[in-house]
Every structure is written in structure tokens, then in C-alpha cells.
Amino acid sequence: MTESKVHSLGDLLYAALRGQRTISPLTDTDAELTVEDAYRISLRLLERRLQDGEKVIGKKIGVTSRAVQEMLNVRQPDFGFLTDAMQYPDGAEVSITKAGLIQPRAEGEIAFLLGRDLGSEGVTAEEVLDATEAVMPCFEIVDSRIDNWRIRIQDTVADNASCGIFVVGNALVDPRSIDLANAELKMFRNGKLEASGFGSAVQGHPAEAVAWLANTLGKFGIPFRKGEIILSGSLVPLVPAAAGDRFELTIDGIGSSSISFVA
């Protein structure tokens, strides 16, 4: 794909983001779009956001669990960037309109806070754990600039892995102090249990998912830096979010997090 076309599609997604509207799937109009093309488009989208003053503070992997893959009909993980504008404090009351959300859905996951830089080639789960200062409970509110979530892997990668906003709980837990694979997450919406799942839902272990992400982005020359937050993927199916909803989650041995929404 030419650089001109990459910029055009990245700018199209940026306009949809800022205009709080959706567009047709990119794969509907360009059947030859590759994941590599999509990643270049996502970098253009990120470039536009950085020009607005946003700063990269981490990375994310998504569509890692079978439940989410089945829901979205996407059969491999996606990946993208987190910026400071995407992060809200734990317990925040978020205006869907002011946050620029279009068709938000809540995910519950485990976030990793890096205590040192992580390599970008041949990274293992053990190396991820060694580099992690702490793990935290996390809500990621995913959102798609693609009509009705009609995404293929190329669409979601181009759209910064369908990232919207996120919050992390205040607990900072040593990742080696708990069994992350067997830690159970429970997600509640308006006091009702909506879903539950274990850390093993994401590639067998959350650290395996982070290692995959480090190796994948490493191929594009993107490093993992000390102080970055890495979202390891949802342990439960996505739950639609609307004004008036309050979400809470708990993760065994890690803690809790919450977020609520207004118009």
C-alpha cells in the first residue's frame, strides 16, 4: 500500500474518532489490505493523536481469549497503543460524549506495569514477569470506529486495536506473588454479575500474551519501556456499556476496579 493511501485511511479513522462516528470496514473497500498495511495505518492514526498533544504511555493486546474471538469473529490477537488521554482514574464517572465513545464495550483484564525495559525479540513469559513491577486490575472500554463492530483483524489493527479508554485499580501487586493463570475475574454491571473468567483465558497466561505483544511489536521496531502500562487482554466476553451503567470487577489476589458512565 502506498504511503499516500496509508495516510488517507489513517486520517479517515482519525476524523471518525474526533467526529464520534463510524465508517464502513476498510476491508470492504480494500480486500487486499494486509495486517502490515493496517499497522502502518494505525501509526498514522497515532501520529495525528500525538499532534494533538497526546503521549504514548503503554500498549495493548486484544482479542486474545476464545470468548472475545467468537464474539467478534476475529481469530487472532490485535495490538495497539495507549495514550495518556485514554486513561481515566479508577472509579471515574465518564461522559460517553466527552470521552468521544461511539459504541463502547467493557472488558476486564490484568494490566502490567513495567519496572524496566523489555526486549523486543524472543521475549518469554518469564522475562515479562522479571520486568514487571506490578500487576493491576483493569477495565478497558473498547470502542470501534467501524460500523456495528463489523471488523476483521485488519480493521481492528488499523483502528488502534479498537481501543477507547481504560482505568486501572489502585492495587499494585507483585506478579510472582499470585497464580495469574488461575486468578479469577468477576465483572458486575449495575450490581449484577455479568461474566467471569480466569487469567488462563488469554493465551494460557497473561504474561504469555504480553510476551507475544512484545515480540510482535518488536518486529516493527517498537520497544517496551520502563513505566509503560501493558494491557494483556480481556478474561471475559465484552459487555456493552451505556449511560447509567456502573461496572465493577474483582480479581483474586489483585484487587478491584470500577467505572461508571453518563451521557
C-alpha positions as CSV (number, residue, x, y, z in Angstrom):
1,M,0.0,0.0,0.0
2,T,1.3,3.4,-0.9
3,E,2.2,5.9,1.8
4,S,-0.5,8.3,0.4
5,K,-3.2,5.6,0.8
6,V,-1.9,4.8,4.3
7,H,-2.2,8.5,5.3
8,S,-5.6,8.8,3.7
9,L,-7.0,5.8,5.7
10,G,-5.4,6.8,8.9
11,D,-6.8,10.3,8.5
12,L,-10.2,8.8,7.8
13,L,-10.1,6.9,11.1
14,Y,-8.9,10.0,12.9
15,A,-11.8,12.0,11.6
16,A,-14.2,9.3,12.7
17,L,-12.7,9.3,16.1
18,R,-12.9,13.0,16.6
19,G,-16.3,13.2,14.9
20,Q,-17.6,10.4,17.1
21,R,-19.0,8.5,14.1
22,T,-18.4,5.2,12.4
23,I,-17.2,4.3,8.9
24,S,-17.5,1.2,6.7
25,P,-14.9,-1.6,7.3
26,L,-11.7,-0.8,5.5
27,T,-11.7,-4.4,4.3
28,D,-15.0,-3.8,2.5
29,T,-13.3,-1.4,0.1
30,D,-9.8,-2.9,0.0
31,A,-9.8,-6.7,0.1
32,E,-6.0,-6.8,-0.3
33,L,-5.4,-4.9,2.9
34,T,-2.8,-6.8,5.0
35,V,-2.1,-6.7,8.7
36,E,1.2,-4.9,7.9
37,D,-0.8,-2.2,6.0
38,A,-3.2,-2.0,8.9
39,Y,-0.4,-1.4,11.3
40,R,1.0,1.4,9.2
41,I,-2.5,3.0,9.1
42,S,-2.6,2.7,12.9
43,L,0.7,4.6,13.1
44,R,-0.8,7.4,11.0
45,L,-3.8,7.5,13.3
46,L,-1.4,7.6,16.3
47,E,0.6,10.4,14.7
48,R,-2.5,12.5,14.4
49,R,-3.3,12.0,18.0
50,L,0.3,12.8,19.1
51,Q,0.0,16.0,17.1
52,D,-3.0,16.9,19.3
53,G,-0.7,16.6,22.3
54,E,-1.4,13.1,23.5
55,K,1.5,10.9,24.7
56,V,2.1,7.2,24.5
57,I,2.1,5.6,27.9
58,G,1.7,1.9,27.0
59,K,0.5,-0.8,24.7
60,K,-2.4,-3.2,24.5
61,I,-3.2,-6.6,23.1
62,G,-6.8,-7.6,22.4
63,V,-8.9,-10.4,21.0
64,T,-6.8,-12.9,23.0
65,S,-9.5,-15.1,24.6
66,R,-11.7,-17.5,22.7
67,A,-14.8,-15.8,24.1
68,V,-13.9,-12.5,22.5
69,Q,-12.7,-14.1,19.3
70,E,-16.0,-15.9,19.0
71,M,-18.0,-12.7,19.8
72,L,-16.1,-10.6,17.2
73,N,-15.4,-13.4,14.7
74,V,-11.7,-12.3,14.7
75,R,-9.3,-15.3,15.1
76,Q,-6.0,-13.7,16.1
77,P,-5.0,-11.0,18.6
78,D,-4.8,-7.3,17.7
79,F,-2.4,-4.8,19.1
80,G,-2.3,-1.0,19.6
81,F,-1.1,1.9,21.7
82,L,-2.3,3.6,24.9
83,T,-2.1,7.3,25.3
84,D,-2.5,9.5,28.4
85,A,-5.8,10.8,27.0
86,M,-7.2,7.3,27.2
87,Q,-6.6,6.8,30.9
88,Y,-9.2,7.7,33.5
89,P,-8.8,7.4,37.3
90,D,-10.2,4.3,39.0
91,G,-13.8,4.8,39.9
92,A,-14.3,7.6,37.4
93,E,-17.7,8.7,36.2
94,V,-17.1,9.1,32.4
95,S,-19.2,11.1,30.0
96,I,-19.6,9.0,26.9
97,T,-19.9,12.1,24.7
98,K,-17.0,13.9,26.2
99,A,-14.8,10.8,26.1
100,G,-15.6,10.5,22.3
101,L,-17.0,7.0,22.7
102,I,-19.3,5.6,20.0
103,Q,-20.2,2.0,20.6
104,P,-18.3,1.2,23.9
105,R,-18.0,-2.3,25.4
106,A,-16.4,-3.2,28.7
107,E,-13.5,-5.6,29.1
108,G,-12.0,-6.9,32.3
109,E,-8.3,-7.7,32.3
110,I,-4.9,-7.7,34.1
111,A,-2.6,-4.7,33.4
112,F,1.2,-5.0,33.7
113,L,3.3,-2.0,34.9
114,L,6.9,-2.4,33.6
115,G,9.7,-1.8,36.1
116,R,12.3,-1.9,33.4
117,D,12.7,-2.0,29.6
118,L,11.7,-5.3,27.9
119,G,13.5,-6.8,25.0
120,S,11.8,-6.9,21.5
121,E,13.0,-10.3,20.2
122,G,12.4,-13.8,21.7
123,V,10.7,-12.4,24.8
124,T,9.4,-15.1,27.1
125,A,6.7,-15.0,29.8
126,E,9.4,-15.4,32.4
127,E,11.2,-12.3,31.1
128,V,7.9,-10.4,31.2
129,L,7.4,-11.3,34.9
130,D,11.0,-10.4,35.7
131,A,10.5,-7.0,34.0
132,T,7.1,-6.3,35.7
133,E,7.0,-4.0,38.7
134,A,3.3,-4.8,39.4
135,V,0.1,-6.1,38.0
136,M,-3.2,-4.2,38.5
137,P,-6.9,-4.9,37.9
138,C,-8.1,-3.1,34.8
139,F,-11.2,-2.0,32.8
140,E,-10.6,-1.4,29.2
141,I,-13.5,0.2,27.4
142,V,-13.1,-0.9,23.8
143,D,-14.7,1.1,21.1
144,S,-14.8,0.8,17.3
145,R,-14.8,3.4,14.6
146,I,-16.1,0.6,12.3
147,D,-19.9,0.3,11.7
148,N,-21.6,-2.1,14.1
149,W,-18.2,-3.7,15.0
150,R,-18.1,-5.4,11.6
151,I,-14.4,-5.9,11.9
152,R,-11.8,-8.2,10.5
153,I,-8.3,-8.3,12.0
154,Q,-7.1,-5.7,9.6
155,D,-9.9,-3.3,10.5
156,T,-9.2,-3.5,14.3
157,V,-5.4,-3.3,13.9
158,A,-5.8,-0.2,11.8
159,D,-8.2,1.3,14.3
160,N,-5.6,1.0,17.1
161,A,-7.0,-2.3,18.3
162,S,-10.4,-0.8,18.9
163,C,-9.2,1.0,21.9
164,G,-11.4,3.6,23.7
165,I,-10.4,4.4,27.3
166,F,-9.2,2.5,30.3
167,V,-8.8,2.6,34.1
168,V,-6.6,0.6,36.4
169,G,-7.2,-0.2,40.0
170,N,-5.0,1.3,42.7
171,A,-3.6,-2.0,43.9
172,L,0.0,-2.7,42.8
173,V,0.7,-6.5,43.2
174,D,3.9,-8.4,42.7
175,P,3.1,-10.7,39.7
176,R,5.0,-13.6,41.3
177,S,3.0,-13.4,44.5
178,I,-0.1,-14.9,42.9
179,D,-1.0,-17.6,40.3
180,L,-2.0,-15.3,37.4
181,A,-3.3,-18.1,35.3
182,N,-5.7,-19.2,37.9
183,A,-6.7,-15.8,39.2
184,E,-10.5,-15.4,38.7
185,L,-12.0,-12.2,37.4
186,K,-15.7,-11.3,38.1
187,M,-17.3,-8.4,36.3
188,F,-20.5,-6.8,37.6
189,R,-22.8,-4.3,35.8
190,N,-25.2,-2.4,38.0
191,G,-24.6,-4.9,40.8
192,K,-25.3,-7.9,38.7
193,L,-22.7,-10.5,37.8
194,E,-22.2,-10.3,34.0
195,A,-19.2,-12.5,33.4
196,S,-16.3,-14.3,35.0
197,G,-13.1,-15.8,33.7
198,F,-9.5,-16.8,34.6
199,G,-6.1,-15.5,33.7
200,S,-5.6,-18.6,31.6
201,A,-8.2,-17.2,29.1
202,V,-5.5,-15.1,27.5
203,Q,-3.1,-17.4,25.7
204,G,-2.8,-19.7,28.8
205,H,-1.3,-17.0,31.0
206,P,-1.4,-13.2,30.9
207,A,2.4,-13.0,30.8
208,E,2.4,-15.1,27.6
209,A,0.1,-12.6,26.0
210,V,2.4,-9.7,26.9
211,A,5.4,-11.7,25.6
212,W,3.5,-12.2,22.3
213,L,2.8,-8.5,22.1
214,A,6.4,-7.5,22.8
215,N,7.7,-9.9,20.1
216,T,5.0,-8.7,17.6
217,L,5.7,-5.0,18.1
218,G,9.4,-5.7,18.2
219,K,9.2,-6.8,14.6
220,F,8.0,-3.2,13.8
221,G,10.8,-1.7,15.9
222,I,8.5,-0.7,18.8
223,P,10.2,-1.1,22.2
224,F,8.6,-1.7,25.6
225,R,9.8,0.9,28.1
226,K,10.1,1.1,31.9
227,G,6.9,2.8,33.3
228,E,4.6,1.7,30.5
229,I,1.3,0.1,31.2
230,I,0.6,-3.1,29.1
231,L,-3.0,-4.4,28.9
232,S,-2.9,-8.2,28.5
233,G,-6.4,-8.9,27.1
234,S,-9.9,-9.5,28.4
235,L,-10.6,-12.5,30.5
236,V,-14.3,-12.3,29.8
237,P,-16.7,-11.5,26.9
238,L,-17.3,-7.9,26.0
239,V,-20.2,-6.2,27.7
240,P,-22.0,-3.2,26.1
241,A,-21.8,0.0,28.1
242,A,-24.3,2.8,28.1
243,A,-25.1,5.9,30.1
244,G,-26.3,5.0,33.6
245,D,-24.2,1.8,33.8
246,R,-21.8,1.2,36.6
247,F,-19.2,-1.5,36.2
248,E,-17.1,-3.2,38.9
249,L,-14.6,-6.0,38.8
250,T,-12.6,-8.1,41.2
251,I,-9.6,-10.3,40.5
252,D,-8.4,-12.9,43.0
253,G,-5.2,-11.7,44.7
254,I,-5.0,-8.5,42.8
255,G,-8.0,-6.3,43.8
256,S,-10.8,-4.3,42.3
257,S,-11.6,-1.6,39.8
258,S,-14.7,0.4,38.8
259,I,-16.0,2.8,36.2
260,S,-19.4,4.4,35.6
261,F,-21.0,6.2,32.6
262,V,-23.2,9.2,32.0
263,A,-24.3,10.7,28.7
